[in-house]
């Protein structure tokens, strides 16, 4: 028989916490090894409950869920954390993701989707409610547009030559500038695209269609 997936819940609403616990315990292949109203004894709770997946509320007394994710990931990076909250605003979404959250499901998520989300994160995925995923995509588009708009016409021209396989010397010859000037432009491109190599710049230019 397959060992059940161990799930721990952090939720300060008693009724909701018990409902979530029942959903998990009554689903074959899953077991709730701990359900807590706050994160004040977070590491001690984890040691005693030994979870593989944590369902984490954001708005809790004492330590909030985003702070708790950072603690979990710093001490137990192998534990998957799915935020489960009523908040779908950009700040909470991206603060949670930056803190290390592996998924983000809203509290109105149907039980079947909650279980499939746990299954998904156990398989290396990143489960998200539809509205959250949409905001993540919109934000990425805005970042890409901002990156593209911050590149000067000369930098875009130079980046296109790098994508086409030109060396720094050939770029200099093509644009009638010195290799030193090419290197200065490259440095600025790296900074704007947040990369640290020619390969990284080329990959990002192709991926994000910057040229």
WOWO-V270032 format. One record per run of one state. SS is the DSSP state (hx for helix, st for strand, lp for the rest). FROM is the first residue (numbers start at 1). TO is the last residue. Records with the same first field share a line. If there is no record, write none. Layout:
BEGIN
SS->FROM-TO  FROM-TO
END
This chain:
BEGIN
lp->1-4  11-13  26-29  37-41  50-52  57-64  76-79  86-89  100-102  107-110  123-127  129-129  151-152  164-167  176-178  194-197  208-211
st->5-10  30-36  53-56  80-85  103-106  128-128
hx->14-25  42-49  65-75  90-99  111-122  130-150  153-163  168-175  179-193  198-207
END
